[in-house]
Amino acid sequence: MKTPDPEPTWRKPAGVLMLLGAMLLYCGVVITLIEPIATWPTLLQVPVYLVLGIAWLLPLKPFLIWMETGRWR
């Protein structure tokens, strides 16, 4: 017998909206950095772009846990 699904919470829709807002803000910051970084030598640009491309993932896991459980850990 299947157990009923728990009641939906406000955290999931609010979390999705906050995540989209944070992503837009992060993209805006990175876009403003592109012009100055483009003047750097290529060997310096590559690690910077790698870090900027991965940095947005760091807060994602705790945020998704909060959306699902209501706890940060």
MOPAC internal coordinates of N, CA, C and O (Angstrom, degrees):
PM7 1SCF
backbone

  N    0.0000 0     0.00 0     0.00 0    0    0    0
  C    1.4407 1     0.00 0     0.00 0    1    0    0
  C    1.5213 1   108.89 1     0.00 0    2    1    0
  O    1.2310 1   121.00 1   -44.92 1    3    2    1
  N    1.3105 1   115.70 1   135.08 1    3    2    1
  C    1.4597 1   121.42 1  -178.24 1    5    3    2
  C    1.5232 1   110.58 1   -82.41 1    6    5    3
  O    1.2310 1   121.20 1   -43.47 1    7    6    5
  N    1.3498 1   115.30 1   136.53 1    7    6    5
  C    1.4597 1   119.36 1   177.86 1    9    7    6
  C    1.5213 1   108.90 1   -82.55 1   10    9    7
  O    1.2310 1   120.36 1   -32.78 1   11   10    9
  N    1.3141 1   116.91 1   147.22 1   11   10    9
  C    1.4722 1   119.17 1  -179.73 1   13   11   10
  C    1.5193 1   110.72 1   -68.13 1   14   13   11
  O    1.2310 1   121.22 1   -31.52 1   15   14   13
  N    1.3247 1   115.28 1   148.48 1   15   14   13
  C    1.4591 1   120.64 1   177.56 1   17   15   14
  C    1.5160 1   109.68 1   -69.00 1   18   17   15
  O    1.2310 1   120.26 1   -35.29 1   19   18   17
  N    1.3438 1   117.11 1   144.71 1   19   18   17
  C    1.4629 1   119.15 1   177.49 1   21   19   18
  C    1.5256 1   110.40 1   -66.10 1   22   21   19
  O    1.2310 1   121.44 1   -19.01 1   23   22   21
  N    1.3067 1   114.85 1   160.99 1   23   22   21
  C    1.4605 1   120.85 1   178.56 1   25   23   22
  C    1.5233 1   110.22 1   -60.03 1   26   25   23
  O    1.2310 1   119.73 1   -43.72 1   27   26   25
  N    1.3162 1   118.11 1   136.28 1   27   26   25
  C    1.4674 1   119.10 1   175.95 1   29   27   26
  C    1.5277 1   110.14 1   -66.50 1   30   29   27
  O    1.2310 1   121.05 1   -31.28 1   31   30   29
  N    1.3150 1   115.59 1   148.72 1   31   30   29
  C    1.4597 1   119.92 1  -179.01 1   33   31   30
  C    1.5222 1   109.74 1  -113.05 1   34   33   31
  O    1.2310 1   120.83 1   -14.08 1   35   34   33
  N    1.3015 1   116.02 1   165.92 1   35   34   33
  C    1.4569 1   122.16 1   178.45 1   37   35   34
  C    1.5250 1   111.19 1   -73.83 1   38   37   35
  O    1.2310 1   120.54 1   162.66 1   39   38   37
  N    1.3555 1   116.58 1   -17.34 1   39   38   37
  C    1.4615 1   119.96 1  -175.01 1   41   39   38
  C    1.5256 1   112.79 1   -64.03 1   42   41   39
  O    1.2310 1   119.51 1   143.02 1   43   42   41
  N    1.3231 1   118.55 1   -36.98 1   43   42   41
  C    1.4664 1   119.37 1  -176.60 1   45   43   42
  C    1.5267 1   112.40 1   -67.02 1   46   45   43
  O    1.2310 1   118.56 1   126.38 1   47   46   45
  N    1.3286 1   120.35 1   -53.62 1   47   46   45
  C    1.4670 1   117.57 1   178.25 1   49   47   46
  C    1.5335 1   112.51 1   -64.91 1   50   49   47
  O    1.2310 1   120.47 1   141.69 1   51   50   49
  N    1.3282 1   116.70 1   -38.31 1   51   50   49
  C    1.4643 1   119.25 1   177.99 1   53   51   50
  C    1.5204 1   110.13 1   -65.84 1   54   53   51
  O    1.2310 1   120.56 1   140.58 1   55   54   53
  N    1.3244 1   116.53 1   -39.42 1   55   54   53
  C    1.4535 1   120.96 1   179.31 1   57   55   54
  C    1.5150 1   112.27 1   -64.22 1   58   57   55
  O    1.2310 1   120.28 1   139.28 1   59   58   57
  N    1.3182 1   117.07 1   -40.72 1   59   58   57
  C    1.4605 1   120.49 1   178.33 1   61   59   58
  C    1.5255 1   109.91 1   -63.58 1   62   61   59
  O    1.2310 1   120.06 1   136.65 1   63   62   61
  N    1.3168 1   117.49 1   -43.35 1   63   62   61
  C    1.4664 1   120.58 1   178.60 1   65   63   62
  C    1.5321 1   111.39 1   -64.68 1   66   65   63
  O    1.2310 1   120.67 1   138.12 1   67   66   65
  N    1.3396 1   116.32 1   -41.88 1   67   66   65
  C    1.4670 1   119.14 1   178.23 1   69   67   66
  C    1.5229 1   110.79 1   -66.24 1   70   69   67
  O    1.2310 1   120.26 1   141.40 1   71   70   69
  N    1.3197 1   117.10 1   -38.60 1   71   70   69
  C    1.4565 1   120.98 1   178.82 1   73   71   70
  C    1.5285 1   111.00 1   -64.15 1   74   73   71
  O    1.2310 1   120.28 1   136.40 1   75   74   73
  N    1.3149 1   117.07 1   -43.60 1   75   74   73
  C    1.4671 1   120.35 1   176.87 1   77   75   74
  C    1.5308 1   111.47 1   -62.61 1   78   77   75
  O    1.2310 1   120.78 1   137.22 1   79   78   77
  N    1.3228 1   116.12 1   -42.78 1   79   78   77
  C    1.4610 1   120.12 1   177.83 1   81   79   78
  C    1.5229 1   112.10 1   -62.61 1   82   81   79
  O    1.2310 1   120.76 1   137.12 1   83   82   81
  N    1.3243 1   116.16 1   -42.88 1   83   82   81
  C    1.4653 1   120.12 1   179.21 1   85   83   82
  C    1.5252 1   110.74 1   -65.42 1   86   85   83
  O    1.2310 1   120.57 1   140.54 1   87   86   85
  N    1.3276 1   116.51 1   -39.46 1   87   86   85
  C    1.4686 1   120.02 1   178.94 1   89   87   86
  C    1.5335 1   110.51 1   -64.61 1   90   89   87
  O    1.2310 1   120.17 1   137.57 1   91   90   89
  N    1.3327 1   117.27 1   -42.43 1   91   90   89
  C    1.4645 1   120.38 1   178.08 1   93   91   90
  C    1.5275 1   110.82 1   -62.92 1   94   93   91
  O    1.2310 1   120.33 1   137.85 1   95   94   93
  N    1.3101 1   116.97 1   -42.15 1   95   94   93
  C    1.4621 1   121.22 1   178.33 1   97   95   94
  C    1.5268 1   110.43 1   -63.57 1   98   97   95
  O    1.2310 1   120.29 1   134.70 1   99   98   97
  N    1.3324 1   117.05 1   -45.30 1   99   98   97
  C    1.4631 1   121.00 1   179.39 1  101   99   98
  C    1.5277 1   110.55 1   -62.49 1  102  101   99
  O    1.2310 1   120.50 1   135.75 1  103  102  101
  N    1.3204 1   116.64 1   -44.25 1  103  102  101
  C    1.4699 1   120.08 1   178.50 1  105  103  102
  C    1.5213 1   110.86 1   -61.08 1  106  105  103
  O    1.2310 1   120.12 1   139.64 1  107  106  105
  N    1.3196 1   117.38 1   -40.36 1  107  106  105
  C    1.4623 1   120.74 1   178.13 1  109  107  106
  C    1.5187 1   111.79 1   -61.88 1  110  109  107
  O    1.2310 1   120.51 1   138.26 1  111  110  109
  N    1.3330 1   116.63 1   -41.74 1  111  110  109
  C    1.4687 1   120.21 1   178.73 1  113  111  110
  C    1.5246 1   110.09 1   -64.80 1  114  113  111
  O    1.2310 1   120.44 1   134.63 1  115  114  113
  N    1.3375 1   116.77 1   -45.37 1  115  114  113
  C    1.4651 1   120.15 1  -179.20 1  117  115  114
  C    1.5244 1   110.91 1   -64.25 1  118  117  115
  O    1.2310 1   120.01 1   140.50 1  119  118  117
  N    1.3192 1   117.59 1   -39.50 1  119  118  117
  C    1.4666 1   120.74 1   179.70 1  121  119  118
  C    1.5244 1   110.74 1   -62.39 1  122  121  119
  O    1.2310 1   120.19 1   142.40 1  123  122  121
  N    1.3288 1   117.24 1   -37.60 1  123  122  121
  C    1.4667 1   119.19 1   178.89 1  125  123  122
  C    1.5292 1   111.43 1   -69.27 1  126  125  123
  O    1.2310 1   120.17 1   157.45 1  127  126  125
  N    1.3280 1   117.29 1   -22.55 1  127  126  125
  C    1.4615 1   120.68 1   179.90 1  129  127  126
  C    1.5279 1   113.11 1   -85.52 1  130  129  127
  O    1.2310 1   119.99 1   165.55 1  131  130  129
  N    1.3237 1   117.63 1   -14.45 1  131  130  129
  C    1.4605 1   120.45 1  -174.08 1  133  131  130
  C    1.5294 1   111.59 1   -61.99 1  134  133  131
  O    1.2310 1   119.99 1   134.67 1  135  134  133
  N    1.3107 1   117.62 1   -45.33 1  135  134  133
  C    1.4686 1   119.99 1  -175.99 1  137  135  134
  C    1.5323 1   112.44 1   -61.49 1  138  137  135
  O    1.2310 1   119.32 1   130.26 1  139  138  137
  N    1.3304 1   118.90 1   -49.74 1  139  138  137
  C    1.4722 1   117.49 1   178.18 1  141  139  138
  C    1.5346 1   112.61 1   -64.63 1  142  141  139
  O    1.2310 1   120.07 1   141.29 1  143  142  141
  N    1.3143 1   117.47 1   -38.71 1  143  142  141
  C    1.4606 1   120.34 1  -178.43 1  145  143  142
  C    1.5262 1   110.85 1   -67.19 1  146  145  143
  O    1.2310 1   119.99 1   148.70 1  147  146  145
  N    1.3165 1   117.62 1   -31.30 1  147  146  145
  C    1.4657 1   121.12 1  -178.45 1  149  147  146
  C    1.5233 1   112.50 1   -63.75 1  150  149  147
  O    1.2310 1   120.05 1   160.33 1  151  150  149
  N    1.3249 1   117.52 1   -19.67 1  151  150  149
  C    1.4589 1   120.12 1   179.17 1  153  151  150
  C    1.5265 1   112.03 1   -83.91 1  154  153  151
  O    1.2310 1   119.91 1   168.31 1  155  154  153
  N    1.3089 1   117.77 1   -11.69 1  155  154  153
  C    1.4605 1   122.00 1  -179.40 1  157  155  154
  C    1.5234 1   110.15 1   -76.03 1  158  157  155
  O    1.2310 1   120.39 1   -19.81 1  159  158  157
  N    1.3277 1   116.87 1   160.19 1  159  158  157
  C    1.4712 1   119.89 1   173.38 1  161  159  158
  C    1.5418 1   110.32 1   -62.51 1  162  161  159
  O    1.2310 1   121.01 1   -30.18 1  163  162  161
  N    1.3050 1   115.68 1   149.82 1  163  162  161
  C    1.4668 1   121.52 1  -175.95 1  165  163  162
  C    1.5214 1   112.26 1   -57.00 1  166  165  163
  O    1.2310 1   120.07 1   141.27 1  167  166  165
  N    1.3139 1   117.47 1   -38.73 1  167  166  165
  C    1.4690 1   119.83 1  -179.02 1  169  167  166
  C    1.5256 1   113.01 1   -65.98 1  170  169  167
  O    1.2310 1   119.88 1   159.25 1  171  170  169
  N    1.3090 1   117.83 1   -20.75 1  171  170  169
  C    1.4669 1   120.81 1   173.68 1  173  171  170
  C    1.5310 1   111.03 1   -89.43 1  174  173  171
  O    1.2310 1   120.27 1   149.43 1  175  174  173
  N    1.3134 1   117.09 1   -30.57 1  175  174  173
  C    1.4627 1   120.66 1  -179.24 1  177  175  174
  C    1.5308 1   111.88 1   -66.63 1  178  177  175
  O    1.2310 1   120.24 1   138.38 1  179  178  177
  N    1.3297 1   117.14 1   -41.62 1  179  178  177
  C    1.4600 1   121.19 1  -174.17 1  181  179  178
  C    1.5323 1   111.98 1   -57.47 1  182  181  179
  O    1.2310 1   118.51 1   127.65 1  183  182  181
  N    1.3464 1   120.45 1   -52.35 1  183  182  181
  C    1.4619 1   118.24 1   179.69 1  185  183  182
  C    1.5358 1   113.37 1   -64.39 1  186  185  183
  O    1.2310 1   120.68 1   146.09 1  187  186  185
  N    1.3240 1   116.31 1   -33.91 1  187  186  185
  C    1.4735 1   119.06 1   179.36 1  189  187  186
  C    1.5219 1   109.85 1   -64.21 1  190  189  187
  O    1.2310 1   120.33 1   134.03 1  191  190  189
  N    1.3359 1   116.98 1   -45.97 1  191  190  189
  C    1.4576 1   119.84 1   179.46 1  193  191  190
  C    1.5249 1   111.87 1   -66.95 1  194  193  191
  O    1.2310 1   120.05 1   146.17 1  195  194  193
  N    1.3284 1   117.52 1   -33.83 1  195  194  193
  C    1.4696 1   119.76 1   175.51 1  197  195  194
  C    1.5288 1   110.86 1   -63.91 1  198  197  195
  O    1.2310 1   120.87 1   135.19 1  199  198  197
  N    1.3190 1   115.94 1   -44.81 1  199  198  197
  C    1.4740 1   119.66 1   179.16 1  201  199  198
  C    1.5249 1   110.31 1   -64.45 1  202  201  199
  O    1.2310 1   120.12 1   134.29 1  203  202  201
  N    1.3210 1   117.37 1   -45.71 1  203  202  201
  C    1.4674 1   119.98 1   179.77 1  205  203  202
  C    1.5241 1   111.86 1   -64.57 1  206  205  203
  O    1.2310 1   120.34 1   148.05 1  207  206  205
  N    1.3179 1   116.95 1   -31.95 1  207  206  205
  C    1.4554 1   120.45 1   179.52 1  209  207  206
  C    1.5149 1   113.47 1   -74.17 1  210  209  207
  O    1.2310 1   120.31 1   155.16 1  211  210  209
  N    1.3270 1   117.01 1   -24.84 1  211  210  209
  C    1.4618 1   121.20 1  -178.18 1  213  211  210
  C    1.5290 1   111.88 1  -100.42 1  214  213  211
  O    1.2310 1   119.87 1   155.29 1  215  214  213
  N    1.3172 1   117.86 1   -24.71 1  215  214  213
  C    1.4714 1   122.40 1  -172.85 1  217  215  214
  C    1.5222 1   113.05 1   -58.16 1  218  217  215
  O    1.2310 1   119.65 1   146.96 1  219  218  217
  N    1.3241 1   118.27 1   -33.04 1  219  218  217
  C    1.4618 1   119.77 1  -177.04 1  221  219  218
  C    1.5258 1   111.47 1   -69.59 1  222  221  219
  O    1.2310 1   119.92 1   162.43 1  223  222  221
  N    1.3331 1   117.76 1   -17.57 1  223  222  221
  C    1.4628 1   121.01 1  -179.45 1  225  223  222
  C    1.5280 1   112.96 1   -77.80 1  226  225  223
  O    1.2310 1   119.97 1   155.96 1  227  226  225
  N    1.3218 1   117.66 1   -24.04 1  227  226  225
  C    1.4600 1   120.72 1  -173.91 1  229  227  226
  C    1.5289 1   113.91 1   -58.76 1  230  229  227
  O    1.2310 1   118.58 1   132.69 1  231  230  229
  N    1.3295 1   120.31 1   -47.31 1  231  230  229
  C    1.4679 1   118.62 1   179.72 1  233  231  230
  C    1.5223 1   113.60 1   -82.07 1  234  233  231
  O    1.2310 1   119.79 1   179.25 1  235  234  233
  N    1.3268 1   118.01 1    -0.75 1  235  234  233
  C    1.4599 1   120.76 1  -173.33 1  237  235  234
  C    1.5266 1   113.04 1   -68.16 1  238  237  235
  O    1.2310 1   119.39 1   135.61 1  239  238  237
  N    1.3293 1   118.77 1   -44.39 1  239  238  237
  C    1.4680 1   120.71 1  -176.78 1  241  239  238
  C    1.5376 1   112.29 1   -61.51 1  242  241  239
  O    1.2310 1   119.29 1   127.98 1  243  242  241
  N    1.3468 1   118.97 1   -52.02 1  243  242  241
  C    1.4670 1   117.89 1   178.79 1  245  243  242
  C    1.5297 1   112.42 1   -60.78 1  246  245  243
  O    1.2310 1   120.66 1   144.75 1  247  246  245
  N    1.3227 1   116.34 1   -35.25 1  247  246  245
  C    1.4587 1   120.17 1   179.88 1  249  247  246
  C    1.5271 1   110.78 1   -65.57 1  250  249  247
  O    1.2310 1   120.16 1   136.62 1  251  250  249
  N    1.3244 1   117.29 1   -43.38 1  251  250  249
  C    1.4687 1   120.45 1   178.42 1  253  251  250
  C    1.5215 1   111.43 1   -67.17 1  254  253  251
  O    1.2310 1   120.27 1   144.83 1  255  254  253
  N    1.3288 1   117.09 1   -35.17 1  255  254  253
  C    1.4714 1   120.22 1   175.48 1  257  255  254
  C    1.5255 1   109.84 1   -63.35 1  258  257  255
  O    1.2310 1   120.48 1   137.52 1  259  258  257
  N    1.3364 1   116.69 1   -42.48 1  259  258  257
  C    1.4658 1   119.65 1   177.79 1  261  259  258
  C    1.5229 1   111.12 1   -61.59 1  262  261  259
  O    1.2310 1   120.56 1   137.71 1  263  262  261
  N    1.3249 1   116.54 1   -42.29 1  263  262  261
  C    1.4660 1   119.64 1  -179.73 1  265  263  262
  C    1.5244 1   111.17 1   -61.10 1  266  265  263
  O    1.2310 1   120.74 1   144.10 1  267  266  265
  N    1.3293 1   116.20 1   -35.90 1  267  266  265
  C    1.4598 1   120.25 1  -176.39 1  269  267  266
  C    1.5276 1   112.66 1   -83.46 1  270  269  267
  O    1.2310 1   120.01 1   139.46 1  271  270  269
  N    1.3379 1   117.58 1   -40.54 1  271  270  269
  C    1.4551 1   119.99 1  -170.89 1  273  271  270
  C    1.5272 1   114.66 1  -113.93 1  274  273  271
  O    1.2310 1   120.08 1   157.05 1  275  274  273
  N    1.3307 1   117.44 1   -22.95 1  275  274  273
  C    1.4589 1   120.14 1  -176.03 1  277  275  274
  C    1.5235 1   112.01 1    91.03 1  278  277  275
  O    1.2310 1   120.15 1   179.49 1  279  278  277
  N    1.3372 1   117.32 1    -0.51 1  279  278  277
  C    1.4672 1   122.10 1   177.59 1  281  279  278
  C    1.5164 1   108.40 1  -113.98 1  282  281  279
  O    1.2310 1   120.70 1   -25.48 1  283  282  281
  N    1.3307 1   116.26 1   154.52 1  283  282  281
  C    1.4596 1   120.06 1   179.56 1  285  283  282
  C    1.5137 1   112.07 1   -87.44 1  286  285  283
  O    1.2310 1   119.62 1   164.99 1  287  286  285
  N    1.3226 1   118.34 1   -15.01 1  287  286  285
  C    1.4759 1   121.09 1   179.56 1  289  287  286
  C    1.4903 1   111.14 1  -125.44 1  290  289  287
  O    1.2310 1   120.10 1   180.00 1  291  290  289

